[in-house]
Amino acid sequence: MINVKNFTPRGARVLLKRLEENNIKGGIMLPQTHEGKQLRYRVVSISPTERELVVGDTLIAPPDGGTEINVESEGKCEIIETRRVMAVL
């Protein structure tokens, strides 16, 4: 397992933890997609070059296209390119 403190994505990438809930503040319901996967994520780690995202941000990104890894304190996480981020909530 990877320790998040020793992990830094390279290039324009971000490490995300998929959130279980589908509802967000304001009563907006996010749709589910392929096989019930969620679209909401929490930022766990960012690359040193990233200027728009901050660790702890909640965002929307496509459910496919990431590289899945196991992180010690977080469990299953995904690494995606920052250009795939659709919105920050």
N, C-alpha and C positions, 0 to 999 in steps of 0.2 A: 504494500500500500504506500501511497505517496503522501508525504507530509506537506500540507498547503503552505506552511511557512518557508519551506525550501523549494517551492514551485513557482516559477515565473514563466508565463507564456511568452513566446518569441514572436516577432513580427507583429502584425495587426491582429492579434488573437486575444481571446478572453476566456477564462474558465467560469462556467456557469453551473449552478445547482438548480435542477428542475423543481419548481414548487408544486405542491400537491393540490392546492385549492384552485378553483376555477373562477371564483368571484373576486372582484377587486373593489376598492372603495368607490362609492358613488353608484353602486348597483349595476355596473356594467358587467355583463356575462361574456366571458371569452369562449369562443367555440372550440370544441375538441376536433382533432383531426385524426389521421391514420391511427388505427388501433387504440384510440382513446388517449393518445399522448397529449400532454398539455403544452401550451405555448408560452407560459409565464416562467421566468427564470430569475434567480438572484445571482449577482456578480460575486464570485468568490476570490478571483485573482485577475489582475490585468497585466498586460505587457508594459514595459517601461515607457514605450512611445505613445501609449494611449492617453489622450487628453480630454475626451468627452465622457468617459465612464468612470465611476468611482466604485470601489469595493463596497458592497451592500446595496447598490442600485437594484431596483426591480425592473425588468425589461421584458419585451415580447420579441421572440425570435422563432424562426421555423423549427419544427421538431426534428427535422432530419438534416444530415450533413455535418454533424459534429463528430468528434472522436471521443468516445466514452472512456473514462478512466475512473479508478477507485481512489478516493482521497480519504486519508485517515480520519479526519474529524467531520467530514461532510457526507461520506458514502459515494454513491455514483454521481459523477459530474461529467460535463461535456466541454470540450474545447472547440470554439467556433471562431471564424474570422469576424472581426468587428463589422465588416460591411454587411453581414447577414442580420445584424440587429435592426429590427423594424421600428421600435419605439422604446423610450424610457418612460416609465410610469412615475 
